[in-house]
Amino acid sequence: MKSKSVDPFFLGIVLMLLIFGAFAFVSASLGVLAKNEQKFYGILLNQLAFGLVGGSVLMYATSRVNYTFWRKRAFFIFLASIALTLLVFIPHLGFSHGGARRWVTLGFISFQPVEFLKIGFVMYFAAWLSWIKTKVSDFKFGMLPLIIMLGVIALILFKQPDTKSFMLMFAAGATMLFVSGVRMKYILIAFGIGIAGLLALAYTTPYLTNRIETFLNPANDPQGSSYQLQQSLIALGSGHITGRGLGQSIQKFSYLPEPQGDSVFAVIGEEFGFVGSVIVVLLYLAFVLRGLKVAHQAPDSFGRLFTTGIIMLLGAQSLLNIASIVGVFPLTGVPLVFISHGGTSLAISLAAVGIVLNISRQRKTQHGTNRT
C-alpha cells in the first residue's frame, strides 16, 4: 500500500514554532551581543547551525525511518542513554555550570545527555507496555517496572542535580500508563508517591526550598532568589497588549538572566505583548492536542504510547517553562522547546518530532489501518 503523507497540521504547527522561535531567539540573544560579541556568535552557531539546521536534518531522517525500528532496539537504546548520562560524573568529560553537573564535553562539542535519556525512557517504556498488553493492570507488569525505571533515573539525576528532567519523565510515564489502560487507582498512587517524594526532596534540598519560597512569596528577596521572577514579570508587564516590537526589549540587555535561555518567554512577552504571548501559548496547546490526535490514530499500541510519551515530554516542558516565567509555578529552569538556547535540546526535540511524523504517516483511517 502506498505510504500516506505526514500529518500536515502537526508539521505546520512545528514549523510555525520554529520560524517564530528563530526570530525570537535571535532577538533575545542581542542582550548577549551587547556584552560579549564572541559569545553571541557562538550561541548563534550552536542554536541555528547545530540545533535548527542539524535538528531539521534529523527530523527528516527519523520521519523516513519506520517507527517499528525503534521498538526492536528500545531496550538497548535506553541502556545506552543511561550510560551516556553517567558520563557527566567522569572527570574531564563531565563538567559543571551554575552548580549542576549536567554536561558532557568532547572538546569540539558539549551537550546534555539527559536529552537522550528522556527519549530513551519513553521509547523503552512504550515498547514494554505494548509487549505486556492486557497485563498492564497487574501491578508487577505495569506500575512496578515504571517505579524501577524511574528509581534508577532518579539516582542519576538527583546526583547532578536535575529535578526538572525527572519530573518530566515521571509525568510522561504516568500518562503512558493511563493511556495503556492501567487502573486509575494506580495512577493516583503513583502521583501521590511522586508528589510526596518531591516535597521531601524540596524540604531537604536548599535550592529547591528557595524556589518554592520564591513562588509562595515572590517579593521576599527581589535582589536574590526572586530576581529572575521579578524581572520576568516586569518584562511581561511592559509589553502591554501588542508589545514594544521585535528587537525592542529593554529587559534582555541588563536585567533578565539568560534572556536567550530559560527567560526567553519574558522577552517574547515584552516584544510581542499579551497578544503575542497568547498566540505562542495557543501554538503549544495546538502542538499537544494535534500530537495526541496522531497518537490516537497510530496503527498499534507502541506507536500510540511512544507518540504520547514524546508529546508529553515536549508539551509539558514548554508549558512548565511558561508557567514558571509568569509566576504560576515555581521556577524550574527548563528551556522553552523549539525556542530557548540549547543546540542539543533542539536537535533531539526535532528528531523526536520526526518519529511522530513517521507514525502519523501510517495513521489509521476510517476504512482501516495503513501498516506500510
FIMARTI-918863 format. One record per residue (C-alpha): x, y, z. Coordinates in pm, whole numbers, plus 50000, padded with zeros to 5 digits. Example, Ala and Ser with C-alpha at 12.3 -4.5 7.8 and 13.67 -1.06 7.14 Angstrom:
# FIMARTI-918863
51230,49550,50780
51367,49894,50714
# end
This chain:
# FIMARTI-918863
50000,50000,50000
50126,50345,49915
50251,50538,50217
50048,50835,50336
50195,51181,50377
50281,51306,50723
50016,51489,50923
50024,51838,50760
49867,52016,51058
50115,51878,51309
50406,51960,51079
50266,52309,51018
50243,52380,51391
50604,52271,51442
50724,52486,51151
50541,52792,51286
50702,52743,51626
51046,52700,51466
51018,53009,51245
50882,53229,51521
51131,53076,51763
51428,53159,51540
51334,53528,51527
51255,53541,51900
51582,53365,51986
51799,53597,51776
51626,53899,51926
51668,53770,52282
52036,53696,52212
52104,54063,52135
52139,54105,52511
52444,53877,52490
52582,54069,52190
52587,54390,52395
52816,54222,52649
53023,53968,52455
53029,53961,52075
53225,53636,52054
52983,53457,52285
52691,53590,52080
52818,53437,51756
52899,53113,51938
52541,53095,52066
52400,53162,51719
52620,52893,51565
52516,52639,51826
52144,52716,51805
52092,52783,51436
52353,52560,51271
52369,52263,51508
52024,52288,51667
51796,52418,51391
51967,52302,51070
52112,51983,51220
51787,51911,51400
51587,51962,51080
51807,51705,50906
51749,51464,51194
51374,51531,51181
51366,51446,50811
51576,51134,50866
51364,50999,51154
51044,51079,50965
51163,50838,50694
51253,50554,50933
50963,50318,51008
50883,50370,51375
50887,49992,51441
51266,50018,51400
51281,50183,51743
51066,49920,51913
51309,49642,51825
51606,49835,51969
51434,50023,52254
51595,49832,52541
51949,49882,52412
51885,50248,52332
51755,50301,52686
52065,50135,52835
52290,50342,52607
52115,50663,52716
52170,50573,53083
52539,50504,53016
52568,50833,52827
52410,51023,53117
52656,50867,53362
52941,51025,53165
52873,51356,53340
53040,51212,53652
53363,51118,53472
53642,51377,53522
53745,51569,53208
53428,51453,53029
53154,51588,53254
53159,51949,53370
52953,52177,53591
52771,52500,53518
52568,52701,53767
52623,52446,54041
52491,52149,53840
52688,51871,53671
52475,51802,53363
52705,51849,53065
52950,51632,52873
53223,51784,52657
53405,51610,52375
53630,51906,52307
53463,52031,51990
53110,51994,52126
52928,51990,52460
52579,51855,52527
52335,51745,52797
52297,51365,52776
51969,51379,52971
51805,51486,52643
51886,51140,52505
51772,50976,52830
51426,51134,52806
51363,50986,52462
51527,50656,52552
51298,50624,52855
50968,50686,52674
51083,50464,52386
51155,50166,52608
50853,50216,52834
50630,50231,52525
50788,49910,52396
50740,49742,52735
50375,49844,52770
50294,49736,52415
50459,49398,52484
50274,49316,52808
49940,49432,52658
49649,49341,52889
49884,49255,53177
49933,49629,53234
49664,49622,53504
49878,49381,53704
50095,49585,53943
50410,49382,53877
50383,49433,53499
50258,49793,53482
50336,50005,53786
50638,49817,53924
50852,49845,53607
50783,50219,53596
50887,50256,53961
51209,50062,53894
51298,50264,53583
51223,50597,53748
51414,50487,54057
51728,50421,53851
51684,50751,53668
51633,50937,53998
51960,50803,54138
52142,50951,53840
51956,51281,53800
51927,51381,54166
52302,51346,54195
52361,51610,53924
52111,51759,54040
51840,51770,53771
51497,51750,53931
51312,51908,53637
51403,51634,53388
51290,51368,53635
50957,51549,53677
50904,51549,53301
50982,51177,53269
50758,51098,53565
50469,51289,53403
50527,51121,53067
50547,50774,53221
50230,50822,53428
50042,50948,53120
50159,50649,52916
50034,50417,53192
49696,50589,53183
49674,50559,52804
49769,50191,52821
49462,50124,53036
49607,50080,53384
49369,50116,53676
49310,50474,53786
49391,50390,54149
49746,50300,54045
49781,50633,53863
49663,50821,54172
49901,50620,54390
50188,50699,54154
50114,51072,54161
50076,51063,54539
50412,50892,54583
50573,51128,54332
50441,51443,54498
50537,51318,54845
50885,51233,54720
50934,51572,54556
50813,51754,54868
51057,51555,55080
51335,51633,54833
51244,52001,54832
51247,52010,55211
51599,51864,55223
51747,52042,54920
51829,52413,54971
51798,52528,54609
51454,52365,54574
51344,52513,54906
51445,52860,54782
51246,52818,54462
50932,52715,54648
50969,53004,54893
51015,53240,54596
50699,53104,54437
50497,53149,54758
50638,53496,54827
50792,53645,54510
50852,53983,54676
51058,53835,54958
51408,53867,54805
51387,54078,54485
51767,54112,54457
51836,53745,54531
51628,53431,54482
51328,53627,54346
51533,53833,54100
51461,53630,53784
51088,53612,53852
51066,53983,53932
51249,54082,53614
51040,53843,53406
50718,53994,53538
50849,54345,53466
50928,54240,53109
50585,54083,53059
50408,54383,53208
50596,54637,52999
50487,54457,52682
50124,54563,52741
49881,54445,52472
50085,54444,52150
50442,54471,52278
50736,54700,52211
50817,54533,51879
51069,54272,51762
51417,54350,51893
51295,54631,52120
51310,54456,52458
51489,54654,52729
51498,54383,52996
51717,54149,52788
52013,54389,52792
52088,54437,53158
51824,54276,53375
51694,53935,53267
51931,53646,53346
51974,53414,53044
51731,53607,52820
51803,53366,52532
51758,53065,52764
51506,53000,53040
51375,53360,53031
51307,53380,52656
50929,53383,52706
50964,53702,52911
51140,53864,52613
50860,53739,52387
50603,53896,52618
50787,54227,52622
50834,54245,52244
50504,54092,52129
50281,54180,52422
49983,53995,52559
49856,53912,52211
50182,53757,52101
50220,53565,52427
49871,53417,52394
49942,53312,52035
50259,53130,52147
50069,52950,52426
49796,52851,52178
50058,52715,51938
50198,52490,52211
49848,52377,52308
49779,52302,51941
50105,52106,51927
49994,51892,52222
49637,51838,52102
49736,51754,51745
50014,51529,51871
49766,51340,52088
49541,51300,51785
49834,51146,51598
49876,50911,51894
49507,50821,51883
49534,50736,51511
49856,50534,51547
49833,50186,51387
49938,49996,51702
49988,50033,52076
50362,50103,52051
50304,50392,51811
50025,50529,52030
50226,50509,52351
50553,50632,52200
50380,50935,52047
50202,51008,52377
50533,50997,52564
50710,51230,52320
50425,51481,52313
50401,51483,52691
50775,51539,52729
50787,51832,52487
50446,51980,52570
50482,51960,52948
50831,52111,52930
50708,52406,52724
50405,52478,52939
50616,52433,53255
50861,52697,53131
50582,52942,53054
50409,52877,53387
50736,52941,53571
50803,53269,53392
50455,53409,53459
50475,53304,53825
50206,53036,53847
50459,52759,53912
50798,52758,54089
51097,52834,53866
51227,52509,53719
51498,52614,53474
51353,52407,53189
51405,52559,52843
51118,52654,52613
51110,52382,52346
51198,52499,51990
51293,52848,52114
51530,52856,52415
51906,52826,52374
52029,52467,52364
52151,52310,52042
52133,51955,52179
51783,52002,52316
51656,52150,51989
51819,51880,51773
51686,51592,51985
51341,51752,52007
51325,51775,51627
51446,51416,51591
51160,51312,51824
50915,51518,51618
51036,51327,51312
50939,50999,51481
50590,51136,51548
50567,51243,51182
50655,50889,51071
50385,50747,51297
50138,50999,51151
50237,50878,50804
50098,50536,50892
49790,50655,51077
49462,50466,51080
49176,50580,50861
48802,50535,50882
48825,50237,50647
49114,50054,50810
49476,50076,50904
49777,50158,50694
50066,49933,50802
50322,50025,50542
# end
